[in-house]
Structures are given as C-alpha cells and as structure tokens.
C-alpha cells in the first residue's frame, strides 16, 4: 500500500455473506477496494448469499467455492483481510513437527484464515478486520477464554498486534441490539502498529476502536497477563480449571502480552428504533400477518414456561424460560435478528409487531435489512425466497458498525479524514435486470428509508443554513441518510465563526427553501477534489459531515443572511419564525 495512494486499500473479503463488510467499508471511504471475495455455504446446493453478492457487486473477483479447497496462491495479495468467520471449536488437533506449523480441527474455518496468512509470508496483509459472536471471549464452557487465546497466540506468532471490542450496535444509536466481537490486527511493520505505544492508553483512549466507539471502563476490572506456550499448549492448558475468562470485552495483545478491561458505551446521539424502520401496513403481504386463530400459539411461545422433561439417562428435570415481549416494542431498538427469523410458524425468537389496524405481523425482509443497516431490498433476488432473505440477515452484521470502524482505521493509516461517495444506504445495482425499486410507485416517504430516531432537539444550539448550488440539488433530494456539505472557500468566511456552537444544518434549495434538518456529526477542513476526483478545486473549505434527523411538512422559503448563517442562527428562533409563516 503506497503511503501516497489514499484511494486504494486492497481488500479481500472471506465468508462474505451478502457483503456487509463491503458495504460498511465502502461507506467509510472510497479508498477501500474489494478485489477478491469468497462466499460458500457448506452442505447447501442453493447458494443464496453468493447469488445476492454477485447481483449487487458483480462477478469480478467473486469465488463461490469452499475456502478449504482454494490455494493461497489463487488469492491476490492485499492490504486488508476481512471476514465474519464462524464461531466453532478452535482447539488444535496436532502439531506438524516437520513444518513447525499447526493443524486445527478439520472444517474449522479459523484455521483457513491462519493458513492464508501463514502461506502469504512476507506478502501477508498489513491489516486484519474480523467479526464474531460475543461469546467468543468466553468459550468453550469447560475452558473459558481458550478459543480467543488460541486466535491471539496464533496471530501474535504471525507478527500481528491485535485489539478487540465487544460492541452492541444499539448502544451507539443503531436500530438492533446485536452484540458482536470485532477484532483488528496490525502487522508489526504497519503504520498503525508503529503508533501503539502504551497498551492501556491505546485501549482506553488512543486506539482505532476507542476512537470509533468511545467508552468508559466498567468498574475496576483490569486484566493483564501473557499467553504462554506453543499454540498447541495454549489449546490444551489455557485457563484450565478457572471459572471465568480472563479477557475483558475491550483489549489489546502485543507480543502475546494482553491488557483488557470491561467497557461501558459512551454515546449521547440520536437513537434508531424498530418502529422507525417499518414500512406502511398497507404494503405488507397478507402472509406476513398472523391469523387470529394462531395468536395464542405465539403468545405461548413468547410467554414464560416451566416444562418437565426427561434426560437420556431417565432423570426428570424442569426446563424453565422467562417471558418475552409480545408484541415487540416499537420505540426501542429491535432484538437480535436470528437465522430462523423467516417463515410463518410460531416462534419465541421471531419478531412480531402490532400494526395500526390492531393486527399482529412478522417483519418483512426489507425491515430486517434496515435493522442491519443494509440498503433497501439488498437481498431481493428472483431466486431467493423471503424465508432465505431472513436467514441471510440473521447471518449478517450491522453495516453501521463496520462503517464507523472503517473510518477510524482509515484515519489511523493516512492521518486524514475519509471520504465516501457510497453511503451505506446506497443501492448497489450491478445487475440492472433485477428490479430493486419494489416501492417505486409509492410516495417517496415510503420508498426511501428515512428511519425515525429518538432524540431531543436543543433549541439553543446554532443552526447552519447552507446554500445548495443547482448542480448539487439532486444530492440533497435523493433521500440519503448521510451527507457531506462543502462551504464556500475560506477567504469568503466571516471573520469569526463559532464552530463550537454549530450543531444543526439545513440545506437551502434555490426556489424551494428549507425542509430537511441534519445533525452536524463532524466539522473539518477539506476540499471538493477529495470526493470529486475530476475537480481541480483544492481550495480549503469547511466540510460538514451530516446525519439526517427529520423534515418539516413542506419546504419553507427563508432569506438566509450569509453572515448570520455562520454565527447567529439559533434553531429555536428559526423554527419559531417558520411556524409563524
């Protein structure tokens, strides 16, 4: 990866699913370029995820084969290896005495990652980005933390410094309560590895994950230790006979030395909910509604119960489980989507919501996609059933988490801000023959995903009303949830700009006025050429990264004063004036 080439981080995506990593990284920066990807569903004739992936991103670089059968030489050299590898038993079966390598249990896909990294040798990627279930840090039950220790030890032996966090997407404003372990690796000669000085400071304040998802230590739990022995010895002996895992849910490992803490999320921004991501009841197919005669079955499955059962050895025992909300709350983030979400049969774990008409229904695929922050109808394919679309979302990750980590990773690599022309809600239409406009005949408020969010407007905060040039009007009318706004050149700024007070933004559309309200998530210095490659305009401008909040009922004409636009426009005053018109 050339230090001066910020537009080409070559990515290889393993266990690609329907492309959640790709969507998140492309949403983070145009620099991420997926050059090769692999998706294979074992013991499955119909490769649904592969069909969807190719339909959205094209067939170039896509391989639908068992990763166990793919030689490392067939995988192109790359800068970043990503993948959501399956959670399995990672124990080591034996040592290979002649090669000095290790051999894991047959079929365990972690060892395919290890095999690729080891065989790449000096060409192995500088950066790693993996996702797994949150219980990885505590498995297996009989030897807590062993599996994660094996992963850390094997990566340390390959020259990687590794940091990790368990992140619940909902705790950072995203619409699903989905807890996952995110793992980042930095090769010892990489730019990021060189920045890791003090392990404690990196975890708590300075690191890639701490900057992407700020937190405070939970309690006083700190764990610091070395992972000792060969990987085989780690597999056999790590934490044996100890009740709890030694790994906190935020940590780092360098040269097999571990520092970790338990983390508690710090976030005070807008929160997305289940109810903010549902479609109008009138457009839900009838088979997603629960027949009145079946409601009792659903109530039973969701309810608390105590059932007498008999073990294989003939012993009687009581199986107990607590009750679950029925229907699901619309004003909170959803529960975790599971692979069994699809199908009409009553289930404890499927989502059920109450509609305005008083009927109960399951979630349609587009709603499941929204809860994972995928583009609308991303999994829509003529050869993929609704039930399989639900399965694919149960296997997917929350794209917004990957996007935030991808932005932070870019900042640490290049020491500048990332820019993307492909936000995560942008449809990927590699196959125009597929109709992705399922709601194209509907009102724009229905066919564009503008999730409702929970937040409080601060009427005393300053509001920037920014004039949108005619050639950029379409950009602010396309319904996207994240926007970038470039101000005029710095020489035209007012002499004093209270940037610390700027909080909200409304684009002013010529001949229309203002309507949409955004939160200013980030303010920085930049130029138009960073996103418009063909432009020679490299003059410094203020750049605002925006997140959509809400809209007025209709456009309202204002007379924006360019001087007051930057300094004295207070949200409450503007809204009061609008109401009086």
N, C-alpha and C positions, 0 to 999 in steps of 0.2 A: 504494500500500500504506500504509494508515494506521499510524502509529507505535504506536498503542494496540491495534491489532487483530492479535493474535498467532495467530489461528485462521484466517487466510485469505491464504495466499500463492498467488495465482492462477498456475497452471502451464499452459503449452502444451507438448505433447509431440510432436515431429516424429520421423519414422522410428521409430514407436512399437514395432514388432515385436509381441511378446506382453505388453508392459507392464512390462519390467524396471525402467525408471526410475520408473514409478508405484509399483510395489511397494516399491522401496527408499526413496523419499521418504515414502510413507505410513507405512512402518515407522519412519522417523525422527521424524516429528511429524504430528499431526492438522492442523497448520496448512497443510500442502501440499494444495491443492485443484486437481486437474486439470480444467480447464474446457473444453479442446478438445484433440483429438489427431488425428494423421494417420498412416495406415499404408497403403502402396501398394507391392506387389511388382511391378516392371516386367516385361513380357513373360510374365506369368503369368495364366492365366484363373482358376485356383482360388486365391483369396486366403486362404490358411490362417491367417496371422498375424492378419488382420483378423477372421476368424471367431472365433478364440480370444479376442482382445481384447474383442470385443463380448459374448461369452459370459461373460467374467469381470467386466467392468466396466460392461456395459450400452451401449446405442447412443447415449445422450445425449452430444453433443459429439464423436462419433467420425465421421471422414470417411475413406472408402476411395476416394480419388481421387489421381491424380498431382499432387504438390505443385507441379509446373511450371504446372499449369492453374488453381490456386487463387489468386484475387486477394487481396492483402494485406488489403483491407477486410473480407473474409469471416472473417479470423482475429481473434477478440476480443482486446482489449488485455489484457495480462497482466504479472505481476511477474517471472516466471522462465521462460525458454525452455530446454528440454532436448531432447536427441536424440543418438543414436548415428549420425552421418552417415557414409555410405560413404567408404572410402578410395579416392580417384581421383586423376587428374592435375588439379591445381588451377590450372594455368597460365592466364594472361589472354590472351584471343584478340585483344582490341582495346580502345581507349578510346572512350568515347562523347563526342565533342567538344562536342556541344551541351549535354548534361546535366551533364557533368563527372563522370559515373559511370564504372563499369567493367563489362565484359561478359566473363564467363568462358567456357570451352569448353562447348559445348552438352551438356546432360544431366548436367553435374557438379553434384551436389546442394548442395555447399557454397555455390554462388552463389545458391541459393534461400534459404538462411539469410541471406546478405548482403542479398538483395533485400527480404526481410521486414523486417529490422532497419532498412535504409535508408528504406523506404517508411513505416514506422511513425513516423519523425520524432521529435517530442517525446514521443510515446507509446511509444517503444521500451522493452522491459523493462529493469528495473534490473539484473537478474542473468541470467547465462548458465551453462549446465552441459552440456558436451558430452563424448562419449566416442568414441575412435577407436583404431585399431591402434597398437601401439608403434612401428612403423616410420615413422609419420607424421613424426617429428622428423628422419629421415634421408633422406626421399625428395625427388626421384627420384634414382636412382643416378648420373646424369650431372651433377647439380647439388645436392649434398647440403644438405638443410635448406630448400630453396627453397619447398616447399609449405607448411611451417609458417610460414615468414617471410611468405608471402602472407596466410595466415589472420591472423597477428598484426598485420600492417600494416593490413589492411582493418578489423579490429576497433578498432585504435587510432584510425583516421580517423573511426570512428563514436562515439568517446568512451569506449571501454572500457579499463580496466586488466585485464590477463589473467594468471592464474597457471596452471601446469600441473604434472603429475607423471605419470611412468610408474609404475604400481602393479601388482605381481604379487600377486594375491589370496592365493595360498598363503603368501606371506611374512608375512601378517598373520593366520594361523590359519584361512583359508578353504580349502575342500576341492578347489580346482582351481588348477593352475598356469596362470593366464591373465593375461598382461601386456597392459595397455591404457593408452593415454594419456587422462588426464582433464583437462579444460580448464574453468576457471571464469572468468567475466567479470563485472566490476563497473563499472556506468556511473559516470561521473565525479561525479555528484551523489548517489550512493547512500551508505548508512550504512557499508558495508564499505569503499568506495573512500576515504572520509574517514579510515579507520583505518590505511591504508597509509602509513607514514612512510618508514622505511628499507627499501629493496628487499632488501638482504641479510638483515636481521633477519626480514623477512616470510617469505622463502623458508625460512630455516633454523629459525626458532623461532615466529614470531608469527602466521603466516598460517592460513587456513582449512584448507589441505591439510596443513600441518605439524602442526596440532593433531589432525586426523583420523588421519593416518598418520605418526607420528614417524619420523625417520631421522637418520642421521649422514652428513656429506659423505664420499664415497668418494674417497680420495686427496686431492690438492690441486687437482683440476681446477675452475677457476672461469672462466666466460666472461662478458664484459661488453662490449657494443657497441650501436650504434644501427642500426636498419633504415632506410636512407635511400632517397629517391626516391619516385616515384609507385608505385602498386601494379603498374602495367604494367612499370615499370623494375625493381622487385623481381623480378617474374616473369622478366624477361629476363636479369638480371645478378647476382642474389644468389648469393654464394659460388661464382661460376663459376671453374672450374679448380682448386678446392680439394678435397682428398681426403676430408676429414671434415666432418660437420655441426658448426656452432658451438654447437648447443643441447645443454645438459646435460639429464638426464632429470627435473630439478626446477628450476623457474624462474618468473620474473615479467617482464612487459613493461608499462611505463607510458610513455605519450607516445613510443612506439617505442624506448625505451631498454630493453635486455634485460640481466637478470642471471640467470645459471643455474649450477648445479653438478650433479655426478653424485651420486645419492642411494643410500644403502645402508639397507635397512629395519632398524628397531629394534622388536623385538616379543619378548615372553617369555611370552605367554599360551598357552592351550590351542590345539592344532593339530588340525584336522579332516582326515580321510584318505578315500581312495577306499573302503577296506574298511568304514569307519564309516557309509557311505551306501548299502550294497547291501541288497536285500531277500532274504528266505529263498529258497533254491534251489527249494523245493517249489512256489513260486508264480510261477516263471518259465515263460512259454510255451515249448513244445518248439522252435519255430522260432528261438529265440534261442541254442540250443545248437549248437555246431559239430559236424557229423557227423565221426566218427572218420576217415573217408577224406579229409576236407578239411583236417585239421590240418597236413599237410605243406605245403599251399598257404599257410596262414597263417604257418607258420614261415619259408617262403621270403620272403614279403612283408616280414616283420619283420626278417629277417636282413641282414647286411652283404653287399654285392654290388659287383661291378665288371663293367660290361657295355660291350662295344664297340658304338659307334653311328656312323652316318654323317650328316654335316650336309647341308643342302640343297645346299651347294656341292660336295659329294662328298668332303669331308675326313673321315677316320676319327678317332675320339677315344674315350676311355673315360669312361663315366659311373659315378661311384662314390658310394655312400652307406653310412653306418655302420649297425650293427645297433641294434635297439630291443628293449626288454624284452618277453619273451613267456613267460608272461602278464604283465600289468601288476601292479605291486606294490600290495598292498592296504594296506600300512602307511605309505603316503605320499599326499600329495595327488595327484589324477589329472593326467594330461597335459591340454593344452588340447583342449576339445571342438571339432570342426570340423563344417562343414555336411554333409560326406559320412559322418557317423557311422552313419547308418542303413543297413539292407539287409544281406543275408546274404553277399554276395561278399567274398572275402578282400581285406584292405587293410592297408597299412603303418600307417595313421594311426588306424584304429578301435581302441577299447579292447577287450581280451579279458582275462577273469579266469578263474582256476581255482576251481572250486566244491568244497565238502567231499567230494562224491562222486568227484572226480578228473576231471570233465568240464570242457571249456572252453566259455565262452559270451560273447556280446556283452552290452552293457549295455541294460537295458530303459528306456523313456522316463522312468519315474518316477525312476530313478537319475540320469539326465542332468539332470533338473530339480533334483534335490538338489545336484548338483555346482555348479550355478549359483545355488543357494540360493533357488530358487522354491518355492512351496507344492507339496505332493504333488499330482500329476495336474493341474497348472495347464494343460497343453496338451491334456488329454483332451477330445476332441470327436468326435461320431459321424461327422463329415465329414472328419476329419484322420487320415491313416494314421500308423502307428508310424514309418515312414521320414521322413515330413514333420515329425513331432514332434521327431525327432532333428535334422533340418535347422533347425528353429526354435531349438533350444537351441544349435546351432553358431553361430547368428547373434546370440545373446543375450549379456547381460553378467552379471556376478556381482552379485546384488542386495545382498549384504552390503557391497560397496564403496560403492554408491550410498547405502545407509543411513547409513554412517559419515560420508560427506561431507555428506549432508543434515542430519545432526545438527549438525555443525560449522558449516555455513552458517547454520542457524537461530540458533545461539549468537551468531554474529557480527552477525546482523541485529537480534536482540532483546535481547541481553545477559542471557539467562536460559536455563534448561535446557529442551530439547524434551521433549514427552510424546506418546506414541502409543498409541492403543487398537487399532492394526492392525499387530502384528509381521509381519515378512516371511514367516513360515511360516503365516500365517492364510489360509485358503482364501477366494477371492472367488467367491461363488455368485450372480451376477447372474441367472443362468438356472437356477432350481431344477429345471427339466425334465431337466437334464443330471445324471447320477449321478456325483458326484465321489468317492463312497465305494467305490472299487474294491476295497478290502480290508476292507469294513465287517464281514464275517463272521469276520474273523481276530482273534486275540489282540491286545490293544491295543498290545503292544510291536512288532507288525508294521505296524499301520495308522497308527501315529504316528511321524513322522520324528524319532527321537532319535539323531542321528549320534554315533558313538563318537569320542572325541577323545584325542589324545596329550597327556598332562600328568603332572606329578608332584605328589602331594598333600604339602603341608608340614604334618606332624603338630604342629608347634609354633605354628602360626597359630591365631588366635582364631576361634571359630565362633559366629555369632549364631543361636540357635533362636528363631524368631519365631512367635508365636501367630497363627493364621489364624482370623478371625471366621467364623461359619457362613455368612453371606451372600457370603463371598469364597472359600469352599472350592472351588467348581467351577472358579474361575480357576486354582487351583494343581493341579488334577487333569486339565486339558484337554490336557496333553502339549506345551504351547508351550515353545519353547527360551529365550525371554527373558521375564522377569517384572519387575514393579515392586512393591516392598513398602513400605508406609507404616507407620511405627512409631506408637506412641501419641503423644499430644500432648506437647510439650516439657516442660510442667510436671510430667509424670509420669516423666521420665527420672531415672535415678540421678544423684547429684551429680557423679560422674566417669565419663566414657565414653571408653575408649581406642580412639577411632575409627581411629587409625593402625595398630592391631593387628587390627582386624576384617578378615577375608579371605574367610570362607566363610559360607554361610547354609543353614539347613534349616527349611522351613516345618513348624510343628507343627499337625496337623489334629486337631480335637477328636474323641475316641473312636477315633482311629486311631494317632496318634503321628507319628513322623518317618520319612521314607523317602528323599526326593529331596535331593541335595546340589547347591548352586549356588555359583558364584564371584561375589563382590560386585565388579562392574566399576566402580561409581561410587557414591559416597555424597554426598548433598547435602541441603539444606533445601528443603522444598516443602509442599504441602497437597493434600488429596484433591480439592478443587474443580478443580484443574488438569486432571484427566482425567475426573472426573465432573462435567460441566457443570451438572447439575441440583442439585448439592450446594451447600449454603451453608457447608459446613465449610472454612473458610480458616485454621484454626489451624495454626501451624507444626509440622511433623513432620520427623523424619529420613526420607529416602527412599533406598532402596537399589535400584539397577538391577542385575539378576541375570542370569547366564548358566548354563544347566543344564550340569552335569558328569556325574553318574552317580546311580544309585539303589541303595539296599540291596535285598536279595532280597525283603523284605516290610516292612511297617510295624512299627515298634518303639515301644512305649509308654515315654515318659520322664516325669519330673516336673520340667519346666523351672522354674527359680527366676528370677523376672523380674530380680532384681538381678544374679545371676551371668550371666544371658543376655547382658547388655551388656558384662560385664567379664572374667570369669574362665573362660569355657568354651573349652577348647582342643580342637581337632579330634581329636588323638590320644587324649586322655583319654576323650572321648565315644565314639569308635569302639571303644576297648578295653572300655568298660562295656557297649556294645551286644553285642559278641562274647561277653561273659560271661553274658549273659541267656539 
